[in-house]
Amino acid sequence: MKNLWRDSDAEAMVEAYAKKGINRDLALRTYTTRLLGGEPRLVLHGGGNTSVKTVVSDIVGDEWEVLCVKGSGWDMGTIEPEGLPAVKMASLLKARKLDALSDEDMVTLQRANLVDPASPNPSVEALLHAFLPHKFVDHTHSTAILAIADQAASKEMSSAIFGKKMGFVPYIMPGFALAKAAAEVFDRDPDVDGLILDKHGIFTFGETAKEAYDRMIHYVTLAEDYVRDHGKNPFTPAILPQTIAPASEIASMLRGAVAVARGDGRYDRMVSEFRTSPAILEFVNAREVEDMASRGVSTPDLSIRIKTGPMVLPAPDADRIEDFRSVIDARVAAFVADYTEYFRTNDARDDVKRTMLDPMPRLTLVPGLGMFGHGRTLKDAKIAADVGEMWIEAARDAESVGRFEPVSRPDLFDLEYWSLEQAKLAGAKPKPLTGQVAFVTGGAGAIGAATAKLFAREGAHVVVADLDGGKASDIAKAIGNQSIGVACDVTDPASVRAAFDRAVATFGGVDILVSNAGAAWEGAIATLDDSLLRRSFELNFFSHQLVAQNAVRIMKQQGTGGALLFNASKQAVNPGAKFGAYGLPKAATLFLSRQYALEHGADGIRSNAVNADRIRSGLLDDEMIAKRAAARGLSVKDYMGGNLLGQEVTAEDVAQAFLNHALAERTTADVTTVDGGNIAAALR
């Protein structure tokens, strides 16, 4: 592993932080923490921590000897000094004399001794850092180290590779007991440069930040060299179907299969992230893949991300793809049954009251294709996929030099259902649309952008589709929540299919369609040019049918229902003079929404429409507003507020109507009027 320490970079950081009142110790601690955190083979999504023992002053100027240790929620790759909260050392050291300390009391002790009470919770391994005497302490979950630690003969292999320079700590769950055990191993031989924690990872330490970091890189490199020099290919290629179906063919099926059914046709959906590479394919294409997956995760904290390990599917035969959903369902059912039994068996070991987490897999391996990460958000799905890649590397390397034997299931359960982790999960409340994917056409327009923004705020990942792909991407970036913008000509079947394929490739599927794109043309109906009317029908009717067909195709593959939401417009029920070119296709679109409600209610797909009027947008721009107001002898304000409420209706009001429909799980074939009150346009 490459050593990234640079004296010039270290000193530059010391100088920069000195201007902010940060001392040299903490500046260098921040520097090497970032070096470690930026390497996924060392630290991945919270899997590691660092510390420095130094002196700081509190708000009244009193000085304290403290442990600055990584705080909960901080990413080591981008950490700032405030991500290393200072804890008073004296009380931490006194704790070593205790015979036992519960996890809750340990957290209380650490928080009670924070110099700044507003700091994040110190790492659960803070006591281990404190009990070691060195100034700088580094801890990672190196994949190369795990290849050695995840062995039945891990202690002997560790000794052969590292000699007497690394202590060895048998597996103990993180917390007070591990901190005491690790300190006792160190006390027996204070000359070691670090500790190997069985089934867990590695600690190195030193009197300087560079020394601790150099030792980490050195011992990880020794493990890498050992695997390279002694490893043998442990896998035999499996025989796969002649033609493998592409990931796009199974992504929506898989996403639907892992959704958590809440009953009565309601689901907590997940988002999927697909990954493939030569290394992934070598692993998933092996005959041994199911056996490897059944053995568990490479380090216990991964259970928080991928549960007891991956689910494995058979290779999807392109010639039998129509049967593959039933295959997926069977594998998911088997995974759920196994996880449920895992919970039941281990929960019965004591009298602690626990609630089983949802039993769905978070990582799926697919021979011939690669792997899918699953999560309630795209961020969670990406984390699962990241973890999956490192799990594959650690498991493969462990098997290449011996036999991959990670932590036992009872020990895994203890960490997955750790009271501290349960408390974190209990505090994480999903938003109304968490896990759902919304596809919004005309997404760069006023109504489309307002709808995309509102849906993202309520938890949905949004595909902002617009003829202007650049504007769509700008909107997606602005609304956040890892939404994407796509260029889409809704009148072109190939363009629409490509846009929906992009949604599936990015998120795994689609749950909500907001079919909003449109444009208005004026002209007396008796003299209207036929080509203009046909053009309007292409955009204002047939495009709605085209996007709805694509959405329904995906929704049926998922099998979890969905919502089709159409912008029907006031013109559909209350036509205006010389506006027939717009109103006629809109009337057809209104009835299209009802046809979908009629034919796909049995699939759990709801179809509703919004009837809006006088919304400032690309259809009704300032010039048209002024013209229509003048034609009626009204001011712009009186024209825009010309309704029963006397108030202008905005794009945000229309967006709210779309959101209400998306959340109304027992409403279909409905039309919601958003016009401030116009009796002539009210449905009868």
Beta strands, then each sheet from edge to edge (+ up, - down):
strand 1: 48-57
strand 2: 63-69
strand 3: 86-88
strand 4: 136-140
strand 5: 166-169
strand 6: 194-197
strand 7: 201-206
strand 8: 260-263
strand 9: 266-268
strand 10: 271-275
strand 11: 311-312
strand 12: 363-366
strand 13: 370-375
strand 14: 437-441
strand 15: 461-466
strand 16: 484-487
strand 17: 512-515
strand 18: 562-567
strand 19: 605-612
strand 20: 671-674
sheet 1: 3+ 2- 1+ 4- 7+ 6- 5-
sheet 2: 8+ 9-
sheet 3: 10+ 13- 12+ 11+
sheet 4: 16+ 15+ 14+ 17+ 18+ 19+ 20+
end
